[in-house]
Amino acid sequence: MNARPDGGDERVRRPLPSLIPHARCVAVWCRRFPRAVRQELLPMSVHTLRRRLCALGTVVGLGVVLPFTTGAVPAFAVAQISLTKTHEGDFARGGQGVYHIKATNTGTATVGTLRLTDTYPQGLTGAGISVSGSNFGAACSNDPAGLVCELSLGAGGTVSIDVTVDVASDTTACTVTNSVTVSGPEDGVLVTANDPTTITGGSCPDDDGGSVLPVNLSGVVTLFNNISTNNNILSPGGRNTSTQNLGINAP
């Protein structure tokens, strides 16, 4: 404040430094000068603007002041994978069986780096595969030891893989569990599906434990014994000399 010749006061307004109008220097101005000094140097309206910029703005390299934002950041959609593995009936020793594998992306995001792995249990070897589906990509290799597929699945995409396996005729296993996994490059195993399987034949029990022939032999044995004992059914010029009797010794 300076005294005027007439005894009044004259307010002196000092100009801002030349760099202050630039947005980068607004924050510097607010940090370096105490509030009292800023109030003396700046007109009230300008000071209020600068103070609000310091409180609400963030200064970027290009001299643009961007307001801070508040609130939740939208989450990115995440791919979600479901996996199933099934088969029909039992696998006969020395025969073949078919597994059905199905992987589905139930999420809303496309995932393009999945690996499906199926290692066959002892007694089973890979014989062939068939791949189908929708909104998917697959590159599969199948060998006697197992199946490996590199997959990509769009949102809602599905891939179905039918795997034919040979069952060893000399396998000692009566049950096996076949497992398939889907994994990601960073998350490891995402999902696993297991499919217990019964193997029949050889020393393994059959389904019902009954006769290997689907007939009842009681009537046949009775007829044979009658012919053998009584010699009452002969072909022309022939005769029956057997006196052996047969019996049923199994249920």
ZISUL-V448562 format. One record per residue. N is the residue number from 1. RES is the residue in three letters. PHI is phi in radians with two decimals (none if undefined). PSI is psi in radians with two decimals (999 if undefined). D_FIRST is the distance of its C-alpha to the first C-alpha in Angstrom with 1 decimal. Layout:
N:RES:PHI:PSI:D_FIRST / N:RES:PHI:PSI:D_FIRST
This chain:
1:MET:none:2.33:0.0 / 2:ASN:-2.08:2.57:3.8 / 3:ALA:-1.45:2.36:6.9 / 4:ARG:-1.57:2.81:9.5 / 5:PRO:-1.01:-0.53:13.2 / 6:ASP:-1.49:0.16:14.2 / 7:GLY:1.62:-0.13:12.1 / 8:GLY:-1.45:3.07:9.9 / 9:ASP:-1.79:2.51:6.3 / 10:GLU:-2.05:2.13:5.8 / 11:ARG:-1.45:2.19:5.1 / 12:VAL:-1.74:2.14:6.2 / 13:ARG:-1.81:1.95:9.4 / 14:ARG:-1.42:2.46:11.2 / 15:PRO:-1.21:2.66:15.0 / 16:LEU:-1.20:2.63:17.3 / 17:PRO:-0.99:2.64:19.9 / 18:SER:-1.12:-0.38:22.9 / 19:LEU:-1.53:-0.19:25.1 / 20:ILE:-1.08:-0.67:23.2 / 21:PRO:-1.06:-0.37:25.0 / 22:HIS:-1.30:2.44:28.3 / 23:ALA:-1.08:-0.60:29.7 / 24:ARG:-1.11:-0.56:30.7 / 25:CYS:-1.48:-0.21:27.2 / 26:VAL:-1.04:-0.81:25.8 / 27:ALA:-1.14:-0.68:27.6 / 28:VAL:-1.10:-0.75:26.5 / 29:TRP:-1.02:-0.78:22.8 / 30:CYS:-1.21:-0.55:23.4 / 31:ARG:-1.41:-0.65:25.4 / 32:ARG:-1.44:-0.54:23.4 / 33:PHE:-1.82:2.31:19.9 / 34:PRO:-1.05:2.82:19.3 / 35:ARG:-1.08:-0.68:18.2 / 36:ALA:-1.11:-0.68:14.9 / 37:VAL:-1.20:-0.72:14.1 / 38:ARG:-1.10:-0.68:15.5 / 39:GLN:-1.14:-0.56:13.5 / 40:GLU:-1.33:-0.65:10.2 / 41:LEU:-1.41:-0.51:12.0 / 42:LEU:-1.88:2.45:14.0 / 43:PRO:-1.05:2.68:13.8 / 44:MET:-1.00:-0.77:15.7 / 45:SER:-1.12:-0.72:18.8 / 46:VAL:-1.20:-0.73:19.0 / 47:HIS:-1.06:-0.75:18.3 / 48:THR:-1.06:-0.72:21.1 / 49:LEU:-1.09:-0.81:23.4 / 50:ARG:-1.11:-0.71:23.0 / 51:ARG:-1.10:-0.71:23.5 / 52:ARG:-1.19:-0.64:26.6 / 53:LEU:-1.12:-0.69:27.9 / 54:CYS:-1.14:-0.61:27.6 / 55:ALA:-1.40:-0.62:29.4 / 56:LEU:-1.92:-0.19:32.1 / 57:GLY:-1.87:2.80:32.7 / 58:THR:-2.16:2.31:34.7 / 59:VAL:-1.65:2.23:33.9 / 60:VAL:-1.91:2.95:37.0 / 61:GLY:-1.08:-0.47:37.7 / 62:LEU:-1.49:0.10:37.7 / 63:GLY:1.38:0.40:34.1 / 64:VAL:-1.86:2.28:35.4 / 65:VAL:-1.65:2.08:33.9 / 66:LEU:-1.93:2.31:36.8 / 67:PRO:-1.23:2.53:36.5 / 68:PHE:-1.16:2.51:38.3 / 69:THR:-1.92:2.61:41.5 / 70:THR:-2.15:2.88:43.1 / 71:GLY:1.90:3.04:46.7 / 72:ALA:-1.33:2.52:50.1 / 73:VAL:-1.50:2.27:51.1 / 74:PRO:-1.01:2.38:54.4 / 75:ALA:-1.42:2.55:57.4 / 76:PHE:-1.38:2.54:59.7 / 77:ALA:-1.14:2.46:63.2 / 78:VAL:-2.04:2.33:65.7 / 79:ALA:-1.24:2.39:69.3 / 80:GLN:-2.16:2.22:71.8 / 81:ILE:-1.96:2.27:75.4 / 82:SER:-1.94:2.59:78.5 / 83:LEU:-2.48:2.32:81.8 / 84:THR:-2.32:2.66:85.4 / 85:LYS:-2.49:2.18:88.7 / 86:THR:-2.42:2.97:92.1 / 87:HIS:-2.66:2.95:95.8 / 88:GLU:-2.04:2.28:98.9 / 89:GLY:1.24:-2.97:102.0 / 90:ASP:-1.71:2.80:103.2 / 91:PHE:-1.76:2.15:103.6 / 92:ALA:-1.46:2.42:107.2 / 93:ARG:-1.06:2.30:108.0 / 94:GLY:1.46:0.00:109.0 / 95:GLY:-1.95:-2.68:107.3 / 96:GLN:-2.25:2.79:103.9 / 97:GLY:-2.49:2.84:101.0 / 98:VAL:-2.23:2.23:97.9 / 99:TYR:-1.77:2.54:94.3 / 100:HIS:-2.01:2.03:91.7 / 101:ILE:-1.93:2.36:88.1 / 102:LYS:-2.43:2.16:85.3 / 103:ALA:-2.06:2.33:81.5 / 104:THR:-2.32:2.37:79.0 / 105:ASN:-1.61:1.83:75.3 / 106:THR:-1.58:0.04:74.2 / 107:GLY:-1.57:-2.98:70.5 / 108:THR:-1.90:0.11:68.3 / 109:ALA:-2.08:2.55:67.6 / 110:THR:-1.37:2.41:69.9 / 111:VAL:-2.17:2.23:70.8 / 112:GLY:-2.06:0.20:72.5 / 113:THR:-2.35:1.15:73.2 / 114:LEU:-1.97:2.57:75.7 / 115:ARG:-2.17:2.16:78.9 / 116:LEU:-1.78:2.24:81.9 / 117:THR:-2.25:2.29:84.4 / 118:ASP:-2.35:1.88:87.9 / 119:THR:-1.70:2.12:90.0 / 120:TYR:-1.29:2.43:93.6 / 121:PRO:-1.25:2.89:95.3 / 122:GLN:-1.03:2.35:98.5 / 123:GLY:1.74:-0.24:101.5 / 124:LEU:-2.07:2.42:99.5 / 125:THR:-2.32:2.54:98.8 / 126:GLY:-1.22:2.38:96.9 / 127:ALA:-2.06:-0.50:99.2 / 128:GLY:3.11:2.81:96.9 / 129:ILE:-2.40:2.76:93.8 / 130:SER:-2.40:2.24:92.8 / 131:VAL:-2.07:2.35:89.2 / 132:SER:-2.62:3.04:87.9 / 133:GLY:2.65:-2.83:84.8 / 134:SER:-2.56:2.50:81.9 / 135:ASN:0.95:0.89:78.4 / 136:PHE:-2.56:2.90:79.1 / 137:GLY:-2.37:2.48:79.9 / 138:ALA:-2.61:2.37:82.3 / 139:ALA:-2.23:1.90:83.8 / 140:CYS:-2.03:2.55:86.5 / 141:SER:-2.24:2.27:89.0 / 142:ASN:-2.16:2.20:91.9 / 143:ASP:-2.30:3.08:94.3 / 144:PRO:-0.99:-0.48:96.8 / 145:ALA:-1.50:-0.46:94.3 / 146:GLY:3.03:-3.11:91.5 / 147:LEU:-2.13:2.37:89.2 / 148:VAL:-2.33:2.25:85.7 / 149:CYS:-2.27:2.31:83.7 / 150:GLU:-1.62:2.11:80.2 / 151:LEU:-2.07:2.66:78.8 / 152:SER:-2.31:2.36:76.0 / 153:LEU:-2.29:2.14:75.6 / 154:GLY:-1.32:3.01:73.6 / 155:ALA:-1.02:2.14:72.2 / 156:GLY:1.38:0.05:75.4 / 157:GLY:-1.27:2.65:77.6 / 158:THR:-2.41:2.45:80.9 / 159:VAL:-2.22:2.30:83.3 / 160:SER:-2.05:2.30:86.8 / 161:ILE:-2.22:2.09:89.0 / 162:ASP:-1.71:2.13:92.7 / 163:VAL:-1.96:2.10:94.1 / 164:THR:-1.66:2.27:97.8 / 165:VAL:-2.16:2.60:99.0 / 166:ASP:-1.63:2.40:102.5 / 167:VAL:-1.77:2.15:103.8 / 168:ALA:-1.11:2.42:105.8 / 169:SER:-1.27:-0.36:109.4 / 170:ASP:-1.87:0.24:109.4 / 171:THR:-1.14:2.50:106.2 / 172:THR:-1.67:-0.07:106.5 / 173:ALA:-1.44:2.34:103.5 / 174:CYS:-1.75:-0.33:104.2 / 175:THR:-2.46:2.49:100.6 / 176:VAL:-2.36:2.72:97.5 / 177:THR:-2.09:2.06:93.9 / 178:ASN:-1.73:2.23:92.1 / 179:SER:-2.07:2.48:88.3 / 180:VAL:-2.26:2.49:85.8 / 181:THR:-2.25:2.68:82.1 / 182:VAL:-2.15:2.24:79.1 / 183:SER:-2.26:2.76:76.3 / 184:GLY:-1.92:2.87:73.0 / 185:PRO:-1.17:-0.46:71.7 / 186:GLU:-2.02:-0.46:69.0 / 187:ASP:-1.65:-0.09:70.0 / 188:GLY:1.26:-2.63:73.6 / 189:VAL:-1.19:2.16:76.2 / 190:LEU:-1.62:-0.68:74.9 / 191:VAL:-2.74:2.60:78.1 / 192:THR:-2.32:2.49:81.8 / 193:ALA:-2.25:2.31:85.0 / 194:ASN:-1.98:2.54:88.3 / 195:ASP:-2.41:1.66:91.7 / 196:PRO:-1.15:2.42:94.7 / 197:THR:-2.32:2.36:98.0 / 198:THR:-1.64:2.34:101.6 / 199:ILE:-1.95:2.27:104.2 / 200:THR:-1.94:2.88:107.8 / 201:GLY:1.75:2.86:111.1 / 202:GLY:1.13:-2.29:112.8 / 203:SER:-1.47:-0.04:112.4 / 204:CYS:-1.40:2.47:109.5 / 205:PRO:-1.17:2.56:110.5 / 206:ASP:-1.39:3.10:110.9 / 207:ASP:-1.10:-0.82:109.1 / 208:ASP:-1.89:-0.11:112.0 / 209:GLY:1.21:0.25:114.1 / 210:GLY:-1.60:-2.84:117.2 / 211:SER:-1.18:2.63:120.0 / 212:VAL:-1.28:-0.31:119.2 / 213:LEU:-1.83:2.35:121.5 / 214:PRO:-1.44:0.69:120.5 / 215:VAL:-2.38:2.78:124.1 / 216:ASN:-1.69:2.13:126.2 / 217:LEU:-1.56:-0.01:129.2 / 218:SER:-1.07:-0.74:131.3 / 219:GLY:-1.21:-0.65:133.5 / 220:VAL:-1.15:-0.74:134.0 / 221:VAL:-1.12:-0.72:135.1 / 222:THR:-1.09:-0.75:137.6 / 223:LEU:-1.11:-0.75:139.1 / 224:PHE:-1.09:-0.75:139.5 / 225:ASN:-1.11:-0.64:141.2 / 226:ASN:-1.11:-0.76:143.6 / 227:ILE:-1.16:-0.78:144.7 / 228:SER:-1.14:-0.67:144.9 / 229:THR:-1.41:-0.76:147.0 / 230:ASN:-1.63:-0.21:149.3 / 231:ASN:0.90:0.79:149.7 / 232:ASN:-1.85:0.04:149.8 / 233:ILE:-2.25:1.94:147.8 / 234:LEU:-2.21:2.52:149.4 / 235:SER:-1.48:2.77:149.0 / 236:PRO:-0.96:2.14:152.3 / 237:GLY:1.42:0.09:154.1 / 238:GLY:-2.00:2.88:151.5 / 239:ARG:-2.56:2.68:151.4 / 240:ASN:-1.78:2.08:148.8 / 241:THR:-1.90:0.08:149.6 / 242:SER:-1.48:2.40:146.3 / 243:THR:-2.11:0.36:146.4 / 244:GLN:-1.37:2.37:142.7 / 245:ASN:-1.85:2.38:140.7 / 246:LEU:-1.78:2.62:136.9 / 247:GLY:-2.34:2.81:134.6 / 248:ILE:-1.73:2.00:130.9 / 249:ASN:-1.97:0.26:129.1 / 250:ALA:-2.26:2.68:125.6 / 251:PRO:-1.04:999:123.8
